[in-house]
Amino acid sequence: MALGPRLDLRQSQSLVMTPQLQQAIRLLALSNLEIESFIAEELDKNPLLESSAGPDDGPDSETAEPPTAERDEPATVDELVVSGSGEAALDIDVNDENLHQDSSADRIGMDGGLGLDGIGGGSGEIGDGPDFDSFATGDLSLHEHLVAQAGERLSGGDLLIARAIIEQIEETGYFFASLLDIAHRLGAPLGDVERVLAIVQSFDPPGVAARSLSECLALQAKDADRYDPAMARLIDNLDYLAKGNLGALRRICGVDDEDLGDMIRELRAYDPKPGCRFGHSERVEGVVADVFVGRRGGGWAIELNGATLPRLLINRAYYLELSDGAQDRQSKAWLSECLASANWLMKALDQRARTIIKVATEIVKHQDGFFRHGVAHLRPLTLRTIAEAIGMHESTVSRVTSNKYLSCDRGLFELKYFFTSGIQSADGGDAVSAEAVKSHLKALIAAESADAILSDDQLVELLRAKGFDIARRTVAKYREAVGIGSSVQRRRQKALGAERPPQASGWR
């Protein structure tokens, strides 16, 4: 066969994503606050777009409003972008090698498109933990510092409880909220809330989440490994120290003058307001609900948070005014491009809103027990289940649930929270959520007494009696996942707790 250059023609088919389709897919993954920033950029670039908060728009304006679950069924997304070969659906399988992938490239902005650098989420590779050493050099708030530690040490229901507790911590570092109110709002046992509070109190800075000055100082003494019986009695009697009654303190603490002086000097070195060393310019307000769920009759009403979505409109009168003027070909082409871009953006935002409502409605439908009765009734749920129910691909559901938060009577939850693995029921019935099993497991351990600590085998039997077909190794895994020690560790902890002196007054 002769070797030499030649020209061949080949015909092949491939799905190529247009810049508009790439942008439409990215819009699905943005939260309402990120969409607000994106719309602000589009308003600056496109003179035909306007933002209006009022209900009275001109007759030549077209507006886009967020839908609610009360409206008609969401339309399909196939009509969003039209390519040369026909309609290209927004709901697509992203595993195709020719299509957009979820990677670091997602954060690279397109020309005239969407720049994602610095919007929602940080940098670094998946699995990287927070760098606590960098916190001292930035303007990190106390709440952000605590949330980062909670995400590192807790998961599941405990992480939700920790976030609820951290949200109520004052800027000075004190926690004055009612644990019972938090338990009722989250549908969690009071014992779990108290246990998670103790974990939060072990976070940096020492003394955080204390409910009184005495408890704040006691936590710092424990962190310094100086909380002996004498120091405990000194902290319990701070009123004598304030009055200068050192003789009474010597008798109460059982120490001499030298030891008492050392204890007082150490006590004065502690920080009575440990939260004040952090910045307070940005209290935890970054997480804003994208979807509201409220009771309506015997069901639920689901709607988008319109407060974070500007009301967008196209000024048709301005377009006609510019079109009638004398223009060259380049100006007319630019004006037509602005109109086409504005029309597409209106349609894309409306479809994004409808898709979010559609997915959220299906999630609420599957997790009705959680919204009515609490985390113990959370059902196992996968992206595939929702995708099949609404007729979309799993990747679309994944984007819709990313960086989105749902607000209901029980608090603020990320949409991803409602997707959990399942445990087979012992009686052959429907599977139950792993989070529900963890909730029952924590309730059983919280109710055990110091002289009757439950072993993992006993927990297996008790959980099976509740209808959960679970193995001993799974119980151990779940117990460790929620930060609960073994039966030996719990017996030792409760024995030590019974020997400790009573804590200072002021507990709420």
C-alpha positions as CSV (number, residue, x, y, z in Angstrom):
1,M,0.0,0.0,0.0
2,A,1.4,3.3,-1.0
3,L,2.2,5.9,1.6
4,G,1.3,9.5,1.0
5,P,-1.1,12.4,2.0
6,R,-4.7,12.1,1.0
7,L,-8.0,13.8,1.8
8,D,-10.9,11.7,3.2
9,L,-14.5,12.8,4.0
10,R,-16.3,11.2,7.0
11,Q,-19.8,11.7,8.3
12,S,-20.5,11.3,12.0
13,Q,-23.1,12.4,14.5
14,S,-22.4,14.0,17.9
15,L,-24.3,16.1,20.4
16,V,-22.5,19.4,20.9
17,M,-23.6,21.7,23.6
18,T,-24.1,25.3,22.6
19,P,-23.0,28.1,25.0
20,Q,-26.7,28.8,25.8
21,L,-27.3,25.2,26.8
22,Q,-24.2,25.1,28.9
23,Q,-25.4,28.2,30.7
24,A,-29.0,26.9,31.1
25,I,-27.6,23.8,32.8
26,R,-25.4,25.8,35.1
27,L,-28.4,28.0,36.1
28,L,-30.0,24.9,37.6
29,A,-27.1,24.4,40.1
30,L,-27.2,28.0,41.3
31,S,-29.0,29.0,44.5
32,N,-31.4,32.0,44.5
33,L,-28.7,34.3,45.9
34,E,-26.3,33.3,43.1
35,I,-29.1,33.8,40.5
36,E,-29.6,37.3,41.9
37,S,-26.0,38.1,41.3
38,F,-26.2,36.6,37.8
39,I,-29.2,38.6,36.9
40,A,-27.5,41.8,38.1
41,E,-24.7,41.2,35.7
42,E,-27.1,40.6,32.8
43,L,-29.0,43.8,33.7
44,D,-25.7,45.7,33.3
45,K,-25.0,44.1,29.9
46,N,-28.4,44.1,28.3
47,P,-30.2,47.4,27.9
48,L,-33.5,45.7,27.1
49,L,-33.7,44.0,30.5
50,E,-35.2,45.7,33.5
51,S,-35.8,44.7,37.1
52,S,-39.0,45.8,38.8
53,A,-40.5,45.0,42.2
54,G,-43.8,46.6,41.5
55,P,-46.9,44.9,40.2
56,D,-47.7,47.5,37.5
57,D,-45.5,47.0,34.5
58,G,-46.1,48.7,31.2
59,P,-48.1,47.0,28.5
60,D,-45.0,46.5,26.4
61,S,-43.1,44.6,29.1
62,E,-42.9,40.9,29.6
63,T,-42.2,39.7,33.1
64,A,-41.1,36.4,34.7
65,E,-42.4,35.4,38.1
66,P,-41.4,32.4,40.2
67,P,-44.1,29.6,40.1
68,T,-45.6,27.7,43.0
69,A,-46.8,24.2,43.3
70,E,-50.3,25.5,43.0
71,R,-49.8,26.2,39.3
72,D,-50.0,23.9,36.3
73,E,-47.5,21.1,35.8
74,P,-44.1,22.3,34.9
75,A,-43.4,22.2,31.2
76,T,-40.6,20.1,29.8
77,V,-37.2,21.6,29.3
78,D,-36.8,20.4,25.7
79,E,-37.9,23.8,24.4
80,L,-35.2,25.8,26.1
81,V,-32.5,25.8,23.4
82,V,-32.9,25.2,19.7
83,S,-29.8,24.0,17.8
84,G,-29.3,23.5,14.1
85,S,-30.3,19.8,14.3
86,G,-33.5,20.4,16.3
87,E,-34.4,20.9,19.9
88,A,-31.7,20.0,22.5
89,A,-33.1,19.1,25.9
90,L,-31.8,20.6,29.0
91,D,-32.5,17.4,30.8
92,I,-29.6,15.2,29.5
93,D,-27.2,12.5,30.5
94,V,-24.0,14.3,31.4
95,N,-22.0,11.1,31.3
96,D,-21.8,11.3,27.5
97,E,-18.2,12.1,26.5
98,N,-19.3,15.0,24.3
99,L,-21.3,16.7,26.9
100,H,-20.7,19.0,29.8
101,Q,-19.2,17.4,32.9
102,D,-19.3,18.4,36.5
103,S,-15.7,19.4,37.1
104,S,-13.5,22.4,37.8
105,A,-14.2,23.6,34.3
106,D,-17.7,24.5,35.5
107,R,-16.2,27.4,37.2
108,I,-14.7,28.9,34.1
109,G,-16.9,31.7,32.8
110,M,-18.1,31.9,29.2
111,D,-17.9,34.9,27.0
112,G,-21.0,36.9,27.9
113,G,-22.0,34.0,30.1
114,L,-21.8,32.9,33.6
115,G,-18.6,33.2,35.7
116,L,-18.8,30.9,38.7
117,D,-15.5,31.7,40.3
118,G,-16.2,32.7,43.9
119,I,-19.9,31.9,43.8
120,G,-21.2,29.4,46.3
121,G,-18.8,26.8,47.5
122,G,-15.1,26.9,47.9
123,S,-12.0,25.8,46.1
124,G,-9.9,22.8,46.7
125,E,-10.3,19.1,46.0
126,I,-13.2,17.0,47.2
127,G,-12.5,15.7,50.7
128,D,-10.2,18.5,51.8
129,G,-10.9,19.5,55.4
130,P,-11.1,23.0,56.6
131,D,-7.8,24.8,57.3
132,F,-8.3,26.1,60.8
133,D,-4.9,27.8,60.8
134,S,-6.1,30.2,58.1
135,F,-9.0,31.3,60.2
136,A,-6.9,33.6,62.4
137,T,-5.7,35.7,59.4
138,G,-9.1,36.2,57.8
139,D,-12.3,38.0,58.9
140,L,-14.0,34.7,59.7
141,S,-17.0,35.0,62.0
142,L,-17.5,32.9,65.1
143,H,-20.4,31.1,63.5
144,E,-18.5,30.2,60.3
145,H,-15.6,29.0,62.5
146,L,-18.0,26.7,64.5
147,V,-19.9,25.5,61.4
148,A,-16.6,24.4,59.8
149,Q,-15.7,22.4,62.9
150,A,-19.2,20.9,63.1
151,G,-18.9,19.7,59.4
152,E,-15.5,18.1,60.2
153,R,-16.7,16.2,63.3
154,L,-20.4,15.6,62.9
155,S,-22.8,14.2,60.2
156,G,-26.4,13.5,59.6
157,G,-28.9,14.5,62.3
158,D,-26.2,15.5,64.7
159,L,-24.9,18.0,62.2
160,L,-28.3,19.5,61.8
161,I,-28.7,19.9,65.6
162,A,-25.2,21.4,65.8
163,R,-26.1,24.0,63.1
164,A,-29.3,24.9,65.0
165,I,-27.3,25.4,68.2
166,I,-24.6,27.4,66.5
167,E,-27.2,29.7,64.9
168,Q,-28.3,30.6,68.4
169,I,-24.9,31.3,69.8
170,E,-24.3,35.0,70.7
171,E,-21.4,37.0,69.3
172,T,-19.8,36.8,72.7
173,G,-19.8,33.0,72.5
174,Y,-22.7,32.3,74.9
175,F,-25.7,30.1,74.2
176,F,-28.9,31.3,75.8
177,A,-31.6,29.5,73.6
178,S,-33.9,26.8,74.9
179,L,-32.7,23.3,74.1
180,L,-36.3,22.1,74.3
181,D,-37.4,24.5,71.6
182,I,-34.6,23.3,69.3
183,A,-35.6,19.7,70.0
184,H,-39.3,20.4,69.2
185,R,-38.4,22.3,66.0
186,L,-36.1,19.6,64.7
187,G,-38.2,16.7,65.9
188,A,-35.2,15.3,67.8
189,P,-35.0,13.8,71.3
190,L,-33.9,16.3,74.0
191,G,-31.1,14.0,75.0
192,D,-29.6,14.2,71.5
193,V,-29.7,18.0,71.6
194,E,-28.0,18.1,75.0
195,R,-25.4,15.6,73.8
196,V,-24.6,17.6,70.7
197,L,-24.4,20.8,72.8
198,A,-21.7,19.1,74.8
199,I,-19.8,18.4,71.6
200,V,-20.2,22.0,70.4
201,Q,-18.8,23.1,73.8
202,S,-15.6,21.2,73.0
203,F,-15.0,23.3,69.8
204,D,-12.5,26.1,69.5
205,P,-12.5,28.6,71.1
206,P,-12.6,27.0,74.6
207,G,-15.6,28.2,76.5
208,V,-17.9,28.6,73.5
209,A,-21.6,27.7,73.8
210,A,-21.6,28.2,77.5
211,R,-24.9,29.1,79.2
212,S,-23.3,31.1,82.1
213,L,-20.1,32.6,83.1
214,S,-19.4,29.8,85.4
215,E,-19.8,27.2,82.7
216,C,-17.7,29.2,80.3
217,L,-14.8,29.3,82.8
218,A,-15.3,25.6,83.6
219,L,-15.1,24.7,79.9
220,Q,-11.8,26.6,79.6
221,A,-10.4,25.0,82.7
222,K,-11.3,21.5,81.3
223,D,-9.6,22.4,78.1
224,A,-6.5,23.4,80.0
225,D,-6.7,20.2,82.1
226,R,-7.1,22.2,85.3
227,Y,-10.6,21.3,86.2
228,D,-9.9,19.6,89.5
229,P,-12.3,19.5,92.5
230,A,-10.8,22.6,94.0
231,M,-11.1,24.6,90.7
232,A,-14.6,23.4,90.3
233,R,-15.6,24.7,93.8
234,L,-13.9,28.0,93.0
235,I,-15.9,28.4,89.8
236,D,-19.1,27.4,91.6
237,N,-18.6,30.2,94.0
238,L,-17.6,33.2,91.9
239,D,-19.8,35.5,94.0
240,Y,-17.4,35.1,96.9
241,L,-14.5,36.0,94.6
242,A,-16.3,39.1,93.4
243,K,-16.9,40.2,97.0
244,G,-13.2,39.5,97.9
245,N,-14.1,36.9,100.6
246,L,-11.0,34.8,100.2
247,G,-11.3,33.2,103.6
248,A,-14.6,31.6,102.6
249,L,-13.1,30.4,99.3
250,R,-10.1,28.8,101.1
251,R,-12.5,26.8,103.3
252,I,-14.7,25.8,100.4
253,C,-11.9,24.8,98.1
254,G,-9.8,23.2,100.8
255,V,-6.5,24.9,99.7
256,D,-4.0,27.3,101.3
257,D,-3.3,30.9,100.4
258,E,-0.6,30.1,97.8
259,D,-2.8,27.5,95.9
260,L,-5.8,29.8,96.0
261,G,-3.7,32.7,94.6
262,D,-2.5,30.4,91.8
263,M,-6.1,29.3,91.0
264,I,-7.3,32.9,90.9
265,R,-4.5,34.1,88.7
266,E,-5.3,31.2,86.3
267,L,-9.0,31.9,86.4
268,R,-8.4,35.6,85.5
269,A,-6.3,34.5,82.5
270,Y,-9.4,32.9,81.0
271,D,-11.5,34.7,78.4
272,P,-15.0,35.5,79.8
273,K,-16.2,36.3,76.2
274,P,-14.5,33.8,73.9
275,G,-16.5,34.8,70.9
276,C,-15.3,38.4,70.8
277,R,-12.0,37.5,69.2
278,F,-13.8,36.8,65.9
279,G,-15.2,39.2,63.4
280,H,-18.9,40.0,63.5
281,S,-19.4,41.8,60.2
282,E,-21.1,38.8,58.7
283,R,-23.3,36.9,61.0
284,V,-24.5,33.5,59.5
285,E,-26.8,34.8,56.9
286,G,-25.3,33.2,53.8
287,V,-27.8,30.3,53.9
288,V,-31.1,31.6,52.6
289,A,-34.1,29.3,51.8
290,D,-34.7,28.8,48.1
291,V,-37.9,26.9,48.7
292,F,-40.7,27.4,51.3
293,V,-42.9,24.5,52.4
294,G,-45.9,25.2,54.6
295,R,-49.1,23.5,55.6
296,R,-52.2,24.1,53.6
297,G,-55.3,22.2,54.6
298,G,-54.3,18.6,54.8
299,G,-51.3,18.9,52.4
300,W,-48.4,21.2,51.6
301,A,-47.9,24.4,49.7
302,I,-44.5,24.7,48.0
303,E,-43.1,27.9,46.5
304,L,-39.9,29.6,45.6
305,N,-38.4,32.4,47.8
306,G,-39.4,35.3,45.6
307,A,-37.7,37.8,48.0
308,T,-34.3,36.8,46.6
309,L,-35.4,36.7,42.9
310,P,-35.7,40.1,41.2
311,R,-38.7,40.5,38.9
312,L,-37.2,40.6,35.5
313,L,-38.9,42.2,32.4
314,I,-38.1,43.0,28.8
315,N,-38.7,46.6,27.7
316,R,-40.3,46.1,24.3
317,A,-41.1,49.8,23.9
318,Y,-37.4,50.6,24.2
319,Y,-36.5,48.0,21.7
320,L,-39.0,49.5,19.1
321,E,-37.7,52.9,19.8
322,L,-34.1,51.8,19.0
323,S,-35.2,49.8,16.0
324,D,-37.0,52.8,14.4
325,G,-33.9,54.9,14.5
326,A,-31.3,55.1,11.8
327,Q,-28.8,52.3,12.4
328,D,-26.1,50.5,10.6
329,R,-26.1,46.8,10.1
330,Q,-23.8,46.1,13.0
331,S,-26.0,48.1,15.4
332,K,-29.1,46.2,14.2
333,A,-27.4,42.9,14.7
334,W,-26.4,43.8,18.2
335,L,-29.9,44.9,19.1
336,S,-31.4,41.7,17.7
337,E,-28.8,39.7,19.7
338,C,-29.8,41.6,22.9
339,L,-33.5,40.8,22.3
340,A,-32.8,37.1,21.6
341,S,-30.6,36.9,24.7
342,A,-33.3,38.6,26.9
343,N,-36.0,36.3,25.5
344,W,-33.9,33.2,26.2
345,L,-33.0,34.4,29.7
346,M,-36.6,34.9,30.6
347,K,-37.5,31.4,29.4
348,A,-34.5,29.8,31.1
349,L,-35.2,31.4,34.5
350,D,-38.9,30.5,34.3
351,Q,-38.0,26.9,33.4
352,R,-35.4,26.8,36.2
353,A,-38.1,27.9,38.7
354,R,-40.6,25.3,37.4
355,T,-38.0,22.5,37.5
356,I,-37.0,23.4,41.1
357,I,-40.7,23.4,42.2
358,K,-41.2,20.1,40.4
359,V,-38.3,18.4,42.2
360,A,-39.1,19.9,45.6
361,T,-42.8,18.8,45.3
362,E,-41.7,15.3,44.6
363,I,-39.3,15.3,47.6
364,V,-42.0,16.6,49.9
365,K,-44.4,13.9,48.5
366,H,-41.9,11.1,49.3
367,Q,-40.8,12.6,52.7
368,D,-44.3,13.5,54.0
369,G,-43.7,11.6,57.2
370,F,-40.6,13.7,58.0
371,F,-42.4,17.0,57.6
372,R,-45.3,15.8,59.8
373,H,-43.5,13.8,62.5
374,G,-39.7,14.4,62.4
375,V,-36.5,12.8,61.4
376,A,-37.5,9.3,62.8
377,H,-39.9,9.1,59.8
378,L,-37.4,10.0,57.1
379,R,-37.7,7.5,54.3
380,P,-34.8,6.3,52.1
381,L,-34.7,8.2,48.9
382,T,-32.4,8.3,45.8
383,L,-31.9,10.7,42.9
384,R,-33.0,8.0,40.6
385,T,-36.4,7.7,42.4
386,I,-37.1,11.4,42.0
387,A,-35.8,11.4,38.4
388,E,-38.1,8.6,37.4
389,A,-41.1,10.2,39.1
390,I,-40.7,13.5,37.2
391,G,-39.3,12.1,34.0
392,M,-35.9,13.7,34.1
393,H,-32.3,12.4,34.3
394,E,-30.5,11.9,37.6
395,S,-27.9,14.6,36.7
396,T,-30.7,17.2,36.4
397,V,-32.1,16.3,39.8
398,S,-28.5,16.4,41.2
399,R,-28.1,20.0,39.8
400,V,-31.5,21.1,41.1
401,T,-30.7,19.9,44.6
402,S,-27.2,21.4,44.7
403,N,-26.8,24.5,46.9
404,K,-30.5,24.7,47.5
405,Y,-32.2,24.9,50.9
406,L,-35.7,24.2,52.0
407,S,-37.4,26.0,54.8
408,C,-40.3,24.3,56.7
409,D,-41.7,24.2,60.3
410,R,-38.8,22.0,61.4
411,G,-36.1,24.4,60.2
412,L,-33.8,24.9,57.3
413,F,-32.5,21.9,55.4
414,E,-30.4,21.3,52.3
415,L,-32.3,19.5,49.6
416,K,-29.5,16.9,49.6
417,Y,-30.4,16.0,53.2
418,F,-33.6,14.2,52.1
419,F,-31.6,11.7,50.0
420,T,-30.6,8.9,52.3
421,S,-29.7,5.2,52.1
422,G,-32.3,2.6,53.3
423,I,-32.4,-0.2,55.8
424,Q,-34.7,-3.2,55.1
425,S,-37.6,-3.6,57.4
426,A,-37.6,-6.6,59.7
427,D,-41.2,-7.5,58.8
428,G,-40.6,-7.3,55.1
429,G,-42.3,-3.9,54.7
430,D,-40.9,-0.8,53.2
431,A,-37.3,0.1,53.8
432,V,-36.6,2.9,56.3
433,S,-34.0,5.7,56.1
434,A,-30.6,5.3,57.7
435,E,-31.1,8.7,59.3
436,A,-34.3,7.3,60.9
437,V,-32.4,4.3,62.2
438,K,-29.7,6.6,63.7
439,S,-32.4,8.6,65.4
440,H,-33.9,5.6,67.1
441,L,-30.4,4.4,68.0
442,K,-29.5,7.6,69.7
443,A,-32.9,7.6,71.5
444,L,-32.2,4.2,72.9
445,I,-28.7,5.1,74.1
446,A,-29.9,8.4,75.5
447,A,-32.5,6.5,77.6
448,E,-30.1,4.0,79.1
449,S,-29.1,4.3,82.8
450,A,-25.6,4.2,84.2
451,D,-26.2,0.7,85.7
452,A,-27.8,-0.8,82.5
453,I,-25.6,0.2,79.6
454,L,-26.8,-1.4,76.3
455,S,-24.3,-3.5,74.3
456,D,-24.4,-3.5,70.5
457,D,-26.1,-6.9,70.5
458,Q,-28.8,-5.6,72.8
459,L,-29.2,-2.5,70.5
460,V,-29.6,-4.9,67.6
461,E,-32.5,-6.7,69.3
462,L,-34.2,-3.5,70.4
463,L,-34.0,-2.1,66.9
464,R,-35.3,-5.3,65.4
465,A,-38.2,-5.1,67.9
466,K,-38.9,-1.6,66.4
467,G,-38.9,-3.2,62.9
468,F,-35.4,-2.5,61.7
469,D,-33.5,-5.5,60.2
470,I,-30.0,-4.4,61.0
471,A,-26.7,-6.2,61.7
472,R,-24.4,-5.7,64.7
473,R,-21.6,-4.3,62.6
474,T,-24.1,-1.7,61.1
475,V,-25.1,-0.7,64.6
476,A,-21.5,-0.2,65.5
477,K,-20.9,1.8,62.3
478,Y,-24.0,4.1,62.9
479,R,-23.0,4.5,66.6
480,E,-19.6,5.7,65.6
481,A,-21.0,7.9,62.8
482,V,-23.1,9.9,65.3
483,G,-20.2,10.2,67.8
484,I,-21.4,7.7,70.4
485,G,-18.8,5.5,72.1
486,S,-18.9,1.8,72.8
487,S,-20.7,0.3,75.8
488,V,-17.5,0.3,77.8
489,Q,-16.7,3.9,77.0
490,R,-20.3,5.0,77.9
491,R,-20.2,3.1,81.2
492,R,-16.9,4.8,82.1
493,Q,-18.2,8.2,81.0
494,K,-21.4,7.9,83.1
495,A,-19.4,6.6,86.1
496,L,-17.1,9.7,85.9
497,G,-20.1,11.9,85.4
498,A,-21.7,10.6,88.6
499,E,-18.5,11.4,90.5
500,R,-18.1,15.0,89.2
501,P,-19.3,17.9,91.4
502,P,-22.4,19.7,90.4
503,Q,-22.0,22.4,87.7
504,A,-22.5,26.1,88.3
505,S,-25.9,27.6,88.4
506,G,-27.3,29.4,85.4
507,W,-28.1,26.3,83.2
508,R,-31.1,26.8,81.1
